[in-house]
Amino acid sequence: MGSTFLPTVGRMAVCGGTHGNEMSGVYIVGEMERQRKVMGDGVWPIPVTTVLSNPRAVKECRRYIDTDMNRCFSSAILSSPITDSSPYEVRRAQDLNALLGPKGSAGAIDMICDLHNTTSNMGLTLIHYTTNDWVTLHICKYLQTKITQVPVRVVTMDVPISDAHSLETVSKHGFSIEVGPQPHGVIRADIYNFMKEGVDVTIDWIQKFNSGTVFEGGEVEVFMWHKSIDYPRDPETRELNAVIHPQLQDRDFCQLKKGDPLFLSFSGETVKYEEEESLYPFFINECAYYEKGIAFHLAKKIKLPIPTVQVQKD
C-alpha cells in the first residue's frame, strides 16, 4: 500500500494552565515564552503559539474560577450567547476559540498540545477524541517510541468532535498531555521534565513530517474510554462510604479482573470488581474528580491500525 498524503502541520499551540493549579504546563509555557524573548521565533523549527489558558485561575492557583474550563469547548458552549452572568471560563473559552479556532473551521490552528497534571499515577498519558486522525495517532506512536523514561499511554474518547469539550478539540489535530502523579499546586522536576520531553518530541515529529519524512503505518495501542465509576456513597447524604482500595491505588492502566479489590469501606469491608469483562482503570483517585462523582474511568485496550503517512506536495 502507498502513503496517505496529508497537509502540512503549519501552526501549533502549546497551552498550559487550562486548570490553574496544574503547575507543569504553567511553567513550561512560561519557559517557552522566556526562550522566545531571548532567541526569537526561530527557537523552534515550526511556528509555535504559547497560551496561558486560564490566567485568573493560575494567579489564584485554583483549578477554575467559576466552572471547569476544560468542559467549555463543545460547539454548543462556544456558540452560546455571553451575558452578565456567564462564567469567566465560558468567556475565556470563547476568546481562545477566536484565537485558535474557530473550532471545526478551515482556519483553525493545526495542532493544540494542552498540558495537564493529574494526582493519579498515569505516567505520560495522551488523550484525544478520534480514531482516524492519522496525524495525532502517528504523533502518539512516535512519542511511545521516543520516550523511554516513563510509560506513554494513549486514551481515546470516541465522541463527535462537536460534543467534545476539551481545549485541544478546537484545533484540526491535537491532544492533551496528562502527566502524574503530581499534587495540584505543586511542581515536581521529574514530572515537569516528562511533560517537556512530550512537547519537544511532538515538535520534532511535526518538523520531520513537514520536511518530507515518511512515517510507516502499523498499529497504535490505545485505551478506549468505556465508562466512569463513582465511589460508594450514602444514598441520602451522598457522602463517601469507601475509598480506593490500597491494592488498586496507583495501578492506573493495570488490568482489572473479576474479584479484584476496588474500594475499602470505612468499617473495613472490601468492595470487589464484579464484571466479567476485564477492563483497565485510569485517573484512579484523581483529586479533582471527587466533585464530578468519579473514582476512576474504565477503558478497553485495543490496537488501532494507522496508514503510512507523508506530507502532500504543493
Phi, psi and chi 1 to 4 in degrees:
 res  aa     phi    psi   chi1   chi2   chi3   chi4
   1 MET       -  144.4  -69.0  179.8   63.0      -
   2 GLY   -83.5 -175.8      -      -      -      -
   3 SER   -79.3  152.5  -65.1      -      -      -
   4 THR   -90.5  122.7  -63.5      -      -      -
   5 PHE   -92.0  130.1  -69.0   90.6      -      -
   6 LEU  -128.5  151.9  -59.6  170.8      -      -
   7 PRO   -64.6  157.6  -19.1   30.5      -      -
   8 THR   -55.2  142.0  -58.8      -      -      -
   9 VAL   -90.7   92.1 -178.6      -      -      -
  10 GLY   -84.3  -33.7      -      -      -      -
  11 ARG  -135.7  139.1  -62.1  176.9  -58.2  142.4
  12 MET  -130.5  145.3  175.5 -176.3 -179.0      -
  13 ALA  -120.2  134.2      -      -      -      -
  14 VAL  -109.0  117.7  177.0      -      -      -
  15 CYS  -115.3  134.2  -56.8      -      -      -
  16 GLY  -132.9  158.2      -      -      -      -
  17 GLY    76.4   19.2      -      -      -      -
  18 THR   -57.1  -38.0  -59.3      -      -      -
  19 HIS  -108.1  120.9  -65.5  134.5      -      -
  20 GLY   -70.5  -11.6      -      -      -      -
  21 ASN  -109.0   13.6   57.3    0.9      -      -
  22 GLU  -101.0   98.5  -63.2  177.2    8.5      -
  23 MET   -82.3  -24.7  -55.1  -55.0  -71.2      -
  24 SER   -60.7  -47.7  -62.1      -      -      -
  25 GLY   -64.6  -36.4      -      -      -      -
  26 VAL   -59.3  -45.9  171.1      -      -      -
  27 TYR   -78.7  -29.0  -78.9   95.0      -      -
  28 ILE   -66.0  -44.8  -76.8  172.7      -      -
  29 VAL   -60.3  -42.5  165.3      -      -      -
  30 GLY   -62.1  -41.4      -      -      -      -
  31 GLU   -68.4  -39.4  173.7   60.5   15.1      -
  32 MET   -64.6  -37.5  -68.1  179.2   75.9      -
  33 GLU   -67.9  -35.8  -69.2  175.8  -11.8      -
  34 ARG   -65.2  -42.7 -173.9 -166.4   67.5   78.9
  35 GLN   -61.3  -39.6  -69.9  176.1    1.6      -
  36 ARG   -64.2  -41.0  177.6 -175.9  -80.8  115.7
  37 LYS   -62.4  -36.6  -73.4 -179.7 -178.3  177.3
  38 VAL   -79.1  -42.3  172.4      -      -      -
  39 MET  -111.5   -9.6  -58.7  174.6   65.2      -
  40 GLY    84.9  178.5      -      -      -      -
  41 ASP   -64.6  -19.5  -72.0  -25.6      -      -
  42 GLY   -75.8    5.4      -      -      -      -
  43 VAL   -62.7  -26.1   63.1      -      -      -
  44 TRP  -119.6  152.4  -57.7  -68.8      -      -
  45 PRO   -76.6   -4.4   26.7  -34.2      -      -
  46 ILE  -133.5  159.2   60.6  170.6      -      -
  47 PRO   -66.3  122.9  -18.8   31.5      -      -
  48 VAL  -123.0  124.9  176.3      -      -      -
  49 THR   -97.9  131.1  -60.5      -      -      -
  50 THR  -106.7  136.4   48.1      -      -      -
  51 VAL  -135.4  126.3  178.8      -      -      -
  52 LEU   -90.2  103.1 -167.3   64.1      -      -
  53 SER   -67.4  -44.6  -52.7      -      -      -
  54 ASN  -125.5   74.9 -166.9  -24.8      -      -
  55 PRO   -61.2  -34.7   17.9  -29.7      -      -
  56 ARG   -66.6  -41.8  -78.2 -176.6   56.8 -173.1
  57 ALA   -67.9  -37.0      -      -      -      -
  58 VAL   -61.6  -44.3  169.1      -      -      -
  59 LYS   -60.1  -36.0 -174.2  175.7 -178.5  179.7
  60 GLU   -94.4    0.2  -62.7 -169.2   23.7      -
  61 CYS    51.0   50.0 -161.8      -      -      -
  62 ARG  -122.8  155.8  -67.7  166.5   53.4 -176.9
  63 ARG   -60.0  -44.4 -178.0  174.1  173.9   86.0
  64 TYR  -156.9  168.6   55.4   79.5      -      -
  65 ILE   -92.1  -56.2  -60.2  -60.7      -      -
  66 ASP  -112.1  -39.7  -65.7  -35.6      -      -
  67 THR  -156.0  158.0 -168.8      -      -      -
  68 ASP   -64.0  111.4 -171.1  -24.5      -      -
  69 MET   -67.7  -25.6 -166.7  169.4   77.1      -
  70 ASN   -79.5   14.9 -145.3   36.2      -      -
  71 ARG  -119.0   15.5  -56.1  -62.3 -177.1  -89.6
  72 CYS  -112.3   11.1  -67.6      -      -      -
  73 PHE  -110.9   20.4  -68.8   93.3      -      -
  74 SER   -70.1  156.3   67.0      -      -      -
  75 SER   -60.0  -34.9  -64.1      -      -      -
  76 ALA   -64.5  -45.0      -      -      -      -
  77 ILE   -71.5  -38.3  -68.2  176.8      -      -
  78 LEU   -65.7  -24.2  -69.5  175.1      -      -
  79 SER  -101.3    3.7   61.2      -      -      -
  80 SER   -73.8  146.0   63.6      -      -      -
  81 PRO   -67.6  142.1   21.1  -30.0      -      -
  82 ILE   -90.3  130.5  -65.5  -63.7      -      -
  83 THR  -125.1  177.9   68.2      -      -      -
  84 ASP   -61.7  -24.5  -69.5  -16.8      -      -
  85 SER   -96.1    2.5   60.9      -      -      -
  86 SER   -63.6  135.5  -65.0      -      -      -
  87 PRO   -59.9  149.2  -21.1   32.3      -      -
  88 TYR   -54.6  -43.5  165.2   71.0      -      -
  89 GLU   -67.2  -30.0  -81.4   80.1    9.7      -
  90 VAL   -68.2  -42.0  170.7      -      -      -
  91 ARG   -61.2  -46.0  -61.6  168.5 -174.4  -94.4
  92 ARG   -65.8  -37.9 -179.7   62.7  178.3  158.7
  93 ALA   -61.4  -41.0      -      -      -      -
  94 GLN   -68.3  -34.8  -67.0 -164.7    6.9      -
  95 ASP   -63.7  -43.7  -70.6  -16.7      -      -
  96 LEU   -67.1  -34.7  -69.5  174.2      -      -
  97 ASN   -63.8  -38.7 -173.8   50.8      -      -
  98 ALA   -67.8  -36.0      -      -      -      -
  99 LEU   -74.2  -42.6  174.3   68.4      -      -
 100 LEU  -109.2  -16.2  -57.1  173.5      -      -
 101 GLY  -104.2 -131.2      -      -      -      -
 102 PRO   -67.3  148.8  -18.7   31.8      -      -
 103 LYS   -53.7  132.3  179.3  172.9  179.6  170.9
 104 GLY    81.0    3.6      -      -      -      -
 105 SER  -100.7  162.3   73.8      -      -      -
 106 ALA   -66.6  -23.8      -      -      -      -
 107 GLY   -87.9   -1.7      -      -      -      -
 108 ALA   -64.5  149.9      -      -      -      -
 109 ILE   -61.0  150.5 -160.1  164.2      -      -
 110 ASP   -70.0  -40.6  -66.1  -61.3      -      -
 111 MET  -142.2  131.4  167.3   70.0   62.9      -
 112 ILE  -117.9  130.2  -70.4  176.2      -      -
 113 CYS  -114.8  105.1 -172.7      -      -      -
 114 ASP  -101.0  128.0 -168.7   28.6      -      -
 115 LEU  -102.6  125.9  -52.9  178.9      -      -
 116 HIS  -135.1  153.3  -69.1  -97.5      -      -
 117 ASN  -115.2  152.8  -69.3  120.5      -      -
 118 THR  -131.1  148.8  173.3      -      -      -
 119 THR   -78.4   -8.2   60.5      -      -      -
 120 SER   -82.0  157.2  -57.0      -      -      -
 121 ASN   -86.2   69.2 -175.1   32.5      -      -
 122 MET  -106.0    6.2  -75.3  169.6   53.4      -
 123 GLY    56.5 -135.5      -      -      -      -
 124 LEU  -107.5  112.7 -164.7  157.0      -      -
 125 THR  -118.8  130.3  -59.8      -      -      -
 126 LEU  -102.4  127.1  -47.0  169.0      -      -
 127 ILE  -120.0  128.3  -57.0  177.2      -      -
 128 HIS  -147.8 -178.6   68.1  102.9      -      -
 129 TYR  -122.9    6.9  -78.4   83.6      -      -
 130 THR  -137.2  160.4   68.6      -      -      -
 131 THR  -105.6    3.6   56.8      -      -      -
 132 ASN  -137.1   24.4   58.9   -0.1      -      -
 133 ASP   -91.3   97.8  179.1  -14.4      -      -
 134 TRP   -67.4  -32.6  -51.9  136.5      -      -
 135 VAL   -62.5  -51.9  165.9      -      -      -
 136 THR   -61.5  -44.6  -63.8      -      -      -
 137 LEU   -67.6  -36.0  -72.9  168.5      -      -
 138 HIS   -67.8  -38.2  -96.0  -78.3      -      -
 139 ILE   -62.9  -42.3  -67.5  173.5      -      -
 140 CYS   -58.8  -45.6  -70.1      -      -      -
 141 LYS   -62.3  -40.9 -179.1 -177.7  178.8 -177.9
 142 TYR   -63.6  -43.2 -168.0   69.2      -      -
 143 LEU   -61.9  -40.7  -73.9  160.3      -      -
 144 GLN   -63.4  -31.3  -72.1  177.4  -33.4      -
 145 THR   -79.0  -40.4  -57.9      -      -      -
 146 LYS   -88.0  -28.4  -66.6  -65.0 -176.5 -178.9
 147 ILE   -98.2  119.6  -64.3  177.0      -      -
 148 THR  -119.6  -11.0   59.1      -      -      -
 149 GLN   -83.5   -9.8  -62.0  -60.3  -52.7      -
 150 VAL  -150.0  146.1   63.5      -      -      -
 151 PRO   -61.2  135.9  -20.5   31.2      -      -
 152 VAL  -115.6  118.1  179.6      -      -      -
 153 ARG  -125.0  156.0  -57.7  179.2  178.9   99.2
 154 VAL  -119.8  125.5 -178.7      -      -      -
 155 VAL  -111.4  129.7  169.8      -      -      -
 156 THR  -113.5  126.7  -60.4      -      -      -
 157 MET  -106.6   94.3  -43.0  -78.4  -78.7      -
 158 ASP   -82.1   82.1 -166.1   16.3      -      -
 159 VAL  -130.4  158.7  -59.8      -      -      -
 160 PRO   -57.6  138.1  -23.1   33.1      -      -
 161 ILE   -58.6  -34.5  -70.3  -63.7      -      -
 162 SER   -61.9  -31.6   61.1      -      -      -
 163 ASP   -87.7  -19.7  -64.2  -24.3      -      -
 164 ALA   -64.7  135.7      -      -      -      -
 165 HIS  -111.1    8.9   47.5   56.2      -      -
 166 SER   -95.4  156.2  -59.3      -      -      -
 167 LEU   -58.4  -40.3  170.3   54.8      -      -
 168 GLU   -65.9  -14.5   72.6  -85.8    6.6      -
 169 THR   -78.0   -3.7   64.7      -      -      -
 170 VAL   -71.5  -28.8  167.6      -      -      -
 171 SER   -88.6  169.8   56.1      -      -      -
 172 LYS   -66.5  -38.9  -65.6 -173.6  179.5   76.6
 173 HIS  -129.2  175.7  -45.4  -76.0      -      -
 174 GLY   143.7  167.7      -      -      -      -
 175 PHE  -159.5  163.1   48.2   83.8      -      -
 176 SER   -97.8  146.7   61.9      -      -      -
 177 ILE  -106.0  117.4  -62.7 -178.2      -      -
 178 GLU  -104.8  123.6  -74.2  -84.3   -0.8      -
 179 VAL  -127.7  131.3 -167.6      -      -      -
 180 GLY  -165.6  171.7      -      -      -      -
 181 PRO   -88.7  138.8   30.7  -34.2      -      -
 182 GLN  -148.5  127.2  178.0  171.3  -79.2      -
 183 PRO   -61.9  146.3  -19.6   31.4      -      -
 184 HIS   -67.6  141.4  -63.4  -38.7      -      -
 185 GLY    83.1    4.1      -      -      -      -
 186 VAL  -124.4  149.0  168.3      -      -      -
 187 ILE  -123.3  128.3 -176.7  157.4      -      -
 188 ARG  -109.8  137.7  -73.4  176.8   42.2  162.2
 189 ALA   -61.5  -41.6      -      -      -      -
 190 ASP   -66.3  -43.0   55.6  -15.0      -      -
 191 ILE   -66.0  -42.6  -60.3  -62.6      -      -
 192 TYR   -56.7  -46.0  174.0   92.4      -      -
 193 ASN   -68.0  -37.0  -74.1  -27.2      -      -
 194 PHE   -61.6  -44.4  -64.5  148.6      -      -
 195 MET   -65.8  -43.5 -177.8  177.6  -76.4      -
 196 LYS   -61.0  -40.4 -177.7   66.4  165.8   59.4
 197 GLU   -63.8  -38.6 -173.5  177.6    8.1      -
 198 GLY   -59.2  -43.1      -      -      -      -
 199 VAL   -65.9  -46.1  173.0      -      -      -
 200 ASP   -62.9  -41.8  -69.3  -17.7      -      -
 201 VAL   -69.0  -34.8  172.3      -      -      -
 202 THR   -62.3  -46.2  -61.7      -      -      -
 203 ILE   -61.5  -39.0  -67.3  172.5      -      -
 204 ASP   -61.9  -44.0  179.7   55.9      -      -
 205 TRP   -61.8  -45.3 -174.0   93.6      -      -
 206 ILE   -61.6  -43.3  -65.9  171.3      -      -
 207 GLN   -61.6  -44.0 -169.8  -86.5  -31.2      -
 208 LYS   -64.4  -45.0  -76.5 -177.9  164.7   64.4
 209 PHE   -60.3  -48.4  172.7   76.1      -      -
 210 ASN   -62.7  -27.0  -71.7  -13.1      -      -
 211 SER   -85.3   -1.7  -61.9      -      -      -
 212 GLY   107.7    1.3      -      -      -      -
 213 THR   -60.8  134.5  -60.7      -      -      -
 214 VAL   -91.5  125.0  177.0      -      -      -
 215 PHE  -103.7  117.8  -71.2   92.8      -      -
 216 GLU   -68.0  146.3  -64.1  -63.5  -31.9      -
 217 GLY   -74.4 -174.2      -      -      -      -
 218 GLY   154.1 -132.9      -      -      -      -
 219 GLU  -135.1  151.7  -67.4 -179.7  -31.1      -
 220 VAL  -123.5  128.1 -179.5      -      -      -
 221 GLU   -79.3  124.7 -178.9 -179.2  -86.9      -
 222 VAL  -131.2  155.1  -53.1      -      -      -
 223 PHE  -102.9  112.7  -67.6   86.9      -      -
 224 MET   -88.3  117.4 -177.0   72.0   70.0      -
 225 TRP   -53.9  135.5 -179.9   88.6      -      -
 226 HIS  -116.1  -52.3 -179.4   59.3      -      -
 227 LYS  -168.3  170.3   63.7  179.5  177.2  179.2
 228 SER  -112.1  146.9  -57.1      -      -      -
 229 ILE  -119.4  130.6  -57.3  -64.3      -      -
 230 ASP   -92.3  165.7 -165.6    6.4      -      -
 231 TYR   -70.0  152.5  -62.6   88.7      -      -
 232 PRO   -60.5  132.0  -22.2   33.8      -      -
 233 ARG  -132.8  156.0  -65.5  178.5 -176.0  -92.7
 234 ASP   -67.1  126.9 -177.6  -76.9      -      -
 235 PRO   -62.9  -24.0   19.0  -29.4      -      -
 236 GLU   -94.5  -50.5  -66.5 -177.0    2.2      -
 237 THR   -87.8  -18.2   66.4      -      -      -
 238 ARG    66.8   11.8  -57.2  -57.3  -61.4  156.8
 239 GLU   -72.2  153.5  -67.8  -66.0  -37.2      -
 240 LEU   -64.9  138.1  -59.4 -171.1      -      -
 241 ASN  -100.5  -14.5  -76.5  -23.0      -      -
 242 ALA  -156.5  164.1      -      -      -      -
 243 VAL  -123.1  170.4  -66.3      -      -      -
 244 ILE   -57.0  132.2  -64.0  -67.5      -      -
 245 HIS   -67.0  143.1 -164.6  -79.6      -      -
 246 PRO   -55.8  -29.9  -25.0   32.4      -      -
 247 GLN   -78.0  -12.0  -67.9 -178.8   36.6      -
 248 LEU  -100.0  -30.6  178.6   62.2      -      -
 249 GLN   -53.7  133.6 -178.2   64.3   48.9      -
 250 ASP    72.0    9.1  -62.3  -31.6      -      -
 251 ARG  -105.0   44.7  -71.0  179.7   56.3   79.1
 252 ASP   -59.9  137.1  -64.1   77.9      -      -
 253 PHE    69.2   11.9  -60.7  106.5      -      -
 254 CYS   -92.0  138.7  -65.9      -      -      -
 255 GLN   -63.2  131.6 -171.4  177.2   35.4      -
 256 LEU   -96.1  131.2  -95.0 -178.7      -      -
 257 LYS  -120.2  157.2  -61.8  178.4 -179.0  178.0
 258 LYS   -54.8  131.0 -172.9  173.6 -178.3  178.5
 259 GLY    96.2  -10.8      -      -      -      -
 260 ASP   -69.7  145.3  -73.3  -14.0      -      -
 261 PRO   -69.3  137.8  -15.1   28.1      -      -
 262 LEU  -111.6  -53.7  -66.6 -177.3      -      -
 263 PHE  -128.9  155.3  -59.3  102.4      -      -
 264 LEU  -123.4  118.7 -175.1   65.2      -      -
 265 SER   -72.1  162.4   76.5      -      -      -
 266 PHE   -69.9  -15.0  -63.7  115.7      -      -
 267 SER   -95.7    3.5   58.2      -      -      -
 268 GLY    98.5    7.1      -      -      -      -
 269 GLU   -90.8  143.6  -62.0  164.2  -21.5      -
 270 THR   -96.0  130.7  -65.1      -      -      -
 271 VAL   -99.5  126.0  177.7      -      -      -
 272 LYS  -105.9  160.7  -63.8 -178.2  177.1 -179.6
 273 TYR   -75.8  122.3 -178.3   68.5      -      -
 274 GLU  -109.3   -2.0  -62.0  -65.6  -13.5      -
 275 GLU   -80.4  149.2  -61.5 -167.1   27.5      -
 276 GLU   -73.3  -35.4  -62.5  -66.7  -24.4      -
 277 GLU   -79.1  129.5 -176.0  178.7   15.5      -
 278 SER   -78.2  125.8  -67.9      -      -      -
 279 LEU  -127.3  178.3  -63.6  170.4      -      -
 280 TYR  -124.0  118.0  -64.3   81.3      -      -
 281 PRO   -83.4  146.6   31.1  -32.7      -      -
 282 PHE  -149.6  167.7   65.1  101.6      -      -
 283 PHE    52.9   43.8  -82.8  122.7      -      -
 284 ILE   -70.2  121.7  -62.7  172.0      -      -
 285 ASN    59.8   34.2 -152.6   11.4      -      -
 286 GLU   -62.5  126.3  159.7   59.2   43.9      -
 287 CYS   -54.4  -45.6  167.1      -      -      -
 288 ALA   -73.5   -9.6      -      -      -      -
 289 TYR   -93.7   -4.5  -76.7    2.0      -      -
 290 TYR   -57.5  -43.9  -82.3   70.7      -      -
 291 GLU   -69.7  -19.5   70.4  176.7   26.1      -
 292 LYS   -92.4   -2.7  -60.5 -178.3 -172.6  -58.4
 293 GLY    71.2   39.9      -      -      -      -
 294 ILE  -129.8  119.8  -62.4  171.4      -      -
 295 ALA   -87.0  -34.9      -      -      -      -
 296 PHE  -170.5  162.1   52.2   86.1      -      -
 297 HIS   -96.8  157.7  -64.7  -53.9      -      -
 298 LEU  -119.6  141.7  -73.6  172.3      -      -
 299 ALA  -133.8  157.6      -      -      -      -
 300 LYS   -99.4  140.8  -61.3 -179.9  179.9 -177.3
 301 LYS   -96.0  122.2 -174.6  162.3   69.4  171.2
 302 ILE  -136.3  169.5   63.6  172.6      -      -
 303 LYS  -115.1  126.4  -68.6 -173.4 -176.9  -64.8
 304 LEU   -99.5  128.0  -70.6  178.2      -      -
 305 PRO   -75.8  140.6   26.2  -31.4      -      -
 306 ILE  -131.8  143.4   56.2  173.6      -      -
 307 PRO   -82.1  164.2   32.6  -35.8      -      -
 308 THR   -64.7  136.4  -62.1      -      -      -
 309 VAL  -129.1  151.0  -60.8      -      -      -
 310 GLN  -155.5  162.0   66.1 -175.3  102.1      -
 311 VAL   -70.6  140.5   71.2      -      -      -
 312 GLN   -79.7  141.2   68.7 -174.5   29.5      -
 313 LYS   -79.9  144.7  -56.3  -67.2 -171.0  -71.6
 314 ASP   -68.2      -  -68.6  -27.4      -      -
